[in-house]
Amino acid sequence: MVFIRLRDYLGNQAQELRTYNNVYALLKIATSPGDLASITLGPLIEKGPTAEHFHFDSGARLSFSITLRDS
């Protein structure tokens, strides 16, 4: 549910900003035993601009990683 909401939100932002961001390719989810899920977008270590970032019209870029546990 969180993954879908993030994907939809970022997709809407890309349309509003009129920037090309392929949210379906950028946003990734991985699951592991113990009901953990990891959602990532972009590189985990900052090394400058890449195509893996979510780009804003201002030139800013976004990358993140979050881990969720089902309760």
ROBA-500751 format. One line per field, with one value per atom (N, C-alpha, C): residue number from 1; residue in one letter; x, y, z. Coordinates in Angstrom, 1 decimal. Layout:
BEGIN
n	c(NUM, ...)
res	c(A, ...)
u	c(X, ...)
v	c(Y, ...)
w	c(Z, ...)
***
This chain:
BEGIN
n	c(1, 1, 1, 2, 2, 2, 3, 3, 3, 4, 4, 4, 5, 5, 5, 6, 6, 6, 7, 7, 7, 8, 8, 8, 9, 9, 9, 10, 10, 10, 11, 11, 11, 12, 12, 12, 13, 13, 13, 14, 14, 14, 15, 15, 15, 16, 16, 16, 17, 17, 17, 18, 18, 18, 19, 19, 19, 20, 20, 20, 21, 21, 21, 22, 22, 22, 23, 23, 23, 24, 24, 24, 25, 25, 25, 26, 26, 26, 27, 27, 27, 28, 28, 28, 29, 29, 29, 30, 30, 30, 31, 31, 31, 32, 32, 32, 33, 33, 33, 34, 34, 34, 35, 35, 35, 36, 36, 36, 37, 37, 37, 38, 38, 38, 39, 39, 39, 40, 40, 40, 41, 41, 41, 42, 42, 42, 43, 43, 43, 44, 44, 44, 45, 45, 45, 46, 46, 46, 47, 47, 47, 48, 48, 48, 49, 49, 49, 50, 50, 50, 51, 51, 51, 52, 52, 52, 53, 53, 53, 54, 54, 54, 55, 55, 55, 56, 56, 56, 57, 57, 57, 58, 58, 58, 59, 59, 59, 60, 60, 60, 61, 61, 61, 62, 62, 62, 63, 63, 63, 64, 64, 64, 65, 65, 65, 66, 66, 66, 67, 67, 67, 68, 68, 68, 69, 69, 69, 70, 70, 70, 71, 71, 71)
res	c(M, M, M, V, V, V, F, F, F, I, I, I, R, R, R, L, L, L, R, R, R, D, D, D, Y, Y, Y, L, L, L, G, G, G, N, N, N, Q, Q, Q, A, A, A, Q, Q, Q, E, E, E, L, L, L, R, R, R, T, T, T, Y, Y, Y, N, N, N, N, N, N, V, V, V, Y, Y, Y, A, A, A, L, L, L, L, L, L, K, K, K, I, I, I, A, A, A, T, T, T, S, S, S, P, P, P, G, G, G, D, D, D, L, L, L, A, A, A, S, S, S, I, I, I, T, T, T, L, L, L, G, G, G, P, P, P, L, L, L, I, I, I, E, E, E, K, K, K, G, G, G, P, P, P, T, T, T, A, A, A, E, E, E, H, H, H, F, F, F, H, H, H, F, F, F, D, D, D, S, S, S, G, G, G, A, A, A, R, R, R, L, L, L, S, S, S, F, F, F, S, S, S, I, I, I, T, T, T, L, L, L, R, R, R, D, D, D, S, S, S)
u	c(0.8, 0.0, 0.9, 1.9, 2.8, 3.5, 4.0, 4.7, 3.8, 2.6, 1.6, 1.4, 1.2, 0.9, 2.1, 3.3, 4.5, 4.7, 4.4, 4.5, 3.5, 2.3, 1.3, 1.6, 2.1, 2.4, 3.6, 4.6, 5.8, 5.4, 4.5, 4.1, 3.3, 2.4, 1.7, 2.6, 3.6, 4.5, 5.3, 5.7, 6.4, 5.6, 4.3, 3.4, 3.2, 3.0, 2.8, 4.0, 5.2, 6.4, 6.9, 6.2, 6.6, 8.1, 8.5, 9.8, 9.7, 10.7, 10.7, 11.3, 10.5, 10.9, 10.1, 10.7, 10.0, 9.9, 8.9, 8.7, 8.6, 8.0, 7.9, 9.3, 10.2, 11.6, 12.4, 12.2, 13.0, 12.7, 11.4, 11.0, 11.0, 11.7, 11.9, 11.5, 10.9, 10.6, 11.2, 11.7, 12.3, 11.7, 11.3, 10.8, 11.8, 11.7, 12.6, 11.8, 12.3, 11.7, 11.5, 10.4, 10.2, 9.3, 8.5, 7.6, 8.3, 9.5, 10.2, 10.1, 9.9, 9.9, 10.8, 11.6, 12.5, 12.1, 11.8, 11.5, 12.6, 13.1, 14.3, 14.0, 14.6, 14.6, 15.9, 16.6, 17.9, 19.0, 20.2, 21.4, 21.4, 21.9, 22.0, 23.1, 24.2, 25.3, 25.4, 25.4, 25.4, 26.8, 26.8, 28.0, 27.8, 26.8, 26.4, 25.2, 24.8, 23.5, 23.6, 22.6, 22.5, 21.1, 20.9, 19.6, 18.7, 19.2, 18.4, 17.7, 18.1, 17.4, 16.1, 15.2, 14.0, 14.4, 14.2, 14.6, 13.5, 13.7, 12.7, 13.1, 12.1, 12.3, 13.3, 13.5, 14.5, 15.9, 16.1, 17.5, 17.7, 16.9, 17.1, 16.8, 17.3, 17.1, 16.8, 16.1, 15.7, 16.1, 16.6, 16.9, 16.6, 16.1, 15.8, 15.7, 15.7, 15.4, 14.7, 13.6, 12.9, 12.6, 12.6, 12.4, 11.1, 10.2, 8.9, 8.7, 8.1, 7.8, 6.3, 5.7, 4.3, 4.0, 3.0, 2.7, 1.3)
v	c(-1.2, 0.0, 1.3, 1.3, 2.5, 2.6, 1.5, 1.6, 2.2, 1.7, 2.2, 3.7, 4.1, 5.6, 6.4, 5.9, 6.7, 6.8, 5.6, 5.6, 6.6, 6.6, 7.5, 8.9, 9.2, 10.6, 11.1, 10.3, 10.8, 10.9, 10.0, 10.1, 11.3, 11.7, 12.9, 14.2, 14.1, 15.2, 15.4, 14.3, 14.3, 15.0, 14.6, 15.2, 16.7, 17.1, 18.5, 19.3, 18.8, 19.5, 19.5, 18.6, 18.4, 18.0, 17.1, 16.5, 15.1, 14.6, 13.1, 12.3, 11.6, 10.7, 9.4, 8.3, 7.0, 6.4, 6.8, 6.3, 4.8, 4.2, 2.7, 2.0, 2.7, 2.1, 2.6, 3.8, 4.3, 3.7, 3.6, 3.1, 1.6, 1.0, -0.4, -0.9, -2.1, -2.7, -4.1, -4.4, -5.7, -6.2, -7.4, -8.0, -9.0, -9.2, -10.2, -10.9, -12.1, -12.8, -11.9, -12.2, -11.4, -10.2, -10.2, -9.2, -7.8, -7.8, -6.5, -6.2, -4.9, -4.4, -3.2, -3.1, -2.0, -1.3, 0.0, 0.7, 1.7, 1.7, 2.6, 3.3, 4.5, 5.3, 5.9, 5.7, 6.3, 5.6, 6.1, 5.5, 5.7, 4.7, 4.8, 5.7, 5.8, 6.7, 7.8, 9.0, 10.2, 10.3, 10.3, 10.5, 11.4, 12.3, 13.3, 12.8, 13.7, 13.4, 12.1, 11.4, 10.2, 10.1, 9.2, 8.9, 8.2, 7.7, 6.9, 7.9, 9.1, 10.1, 10.5, 11.0, 11.6, 13.1, 13.7, 15.0, 16.0, 17.2, 18.2, 19.3, 20.1, 21.2, 22.2, 22.3, 23.3, 22.8, 21.6, 21.0, 20.1, 20.2, 19.3, 17.9, 17.0, 15.6, 14.9, 13.7, 13.0, 11.5, 11.0, 9.6, 9.3, 8.1, 7.7, 6.2, 5.7, 4.3, 4.2, 3.5, 3.3, 1.8, 1.4, 0.0, 0.0, -0.9, -1.0, -2.4, -2.5, -3.8, -3.9, -5.0, -5.2, -5.5, -4.8, -5.0, -5.6)
w	c(0.0, 0.0, 0.0, 0.8, 0.9, -0.4, -1.0, -2.3, -3.4, -3.4, -4.5, -4.3, -3.0, -2.8, -3.1, -2.8, -3.2, -4.7, -5.4, -6.9, -7.5, -7.0, -7.5, -7.3, -6.0, -5.7, -6.5, -6.7, -7.5, -9.0, -9.4, -10.8, -11.1, -10.1, -10.2, -10.2, -9.3, -9.2, -10.5, -11.1, -12.4, -13.5, -13.5, -14.5, -14.2, -13.0, -12.6, -12.9, -12.6, -12.8, -14.3, -15.1, -16.5, -16.6, -15.8, -15.8, -16.2, -16.9, -17.2, -16.1, -15.4, -14.4, -14.6, -14.9, -15.1, -13.7, -13.0, -11.6, -11.5, -12.6, -12.5, -12.6, -13.2, -13.2, -12.0, -11.6, -10.5, -9.1, -8.8, -7.5, -7.4, -6.4, -6.3, -4.9, -4.9, -3.6, -3.5, -2.3, -2.0, -0.7, -0.6, 0.6, 1.1, 2.4, 3.1, 4.2, 4.6, 5.7, 6.9, 7.7, 8.9, 8.6, 7.5, 7.1, 7.0, 6.4, 6.2, 4.7, 4.4, 3.0, 2.9, 1.9, 1.6, 0.3, 0.4, -0.8, -1.1, -2.3, -2.6, -3.9, -4.0, -5.2, -5.3, -6.4, -6.6, -5.8, -6.0, -5.4, -3.9, -3.2, -1.7, -1.2, -2.0, -1.7, -2.7, -2.2, -3.1, -3.8, -5.1, -5.9, -7.0, -6.9, -7.9, -8.7, -9.6, -10.4, -11.2, -11.2, -12.0, -12.6, -13.6, -14.1, -13.2, -12.1, -11.1, -10.1, -10.1, -9.2, -9.7, -8.9, -9.3, -9.4, -10.6, -10.9, -10.9, -10.3, -10.2, -11.2, -11.6, -12.6, -12.1, -10.8, -10.2, -10.3, -10.7, -10.8, -9.5, -8.5, -7.4, -7.7, -6.9, -7.2, -5.9, -6.0, -4.8, -4.9, -3.8, -3.6, -2.2, -1.9, -0.5, -0.4, 0.8, 1.1, 2.4, 2.5, 3.7, 3.9, 5.1, 5.5, 6.4, 6.0, 6.7, 7.3, 8.4, 9.0, 9.2, 8.8, 8.9, 10.4, 10.9, 12.3, 12.5)
***
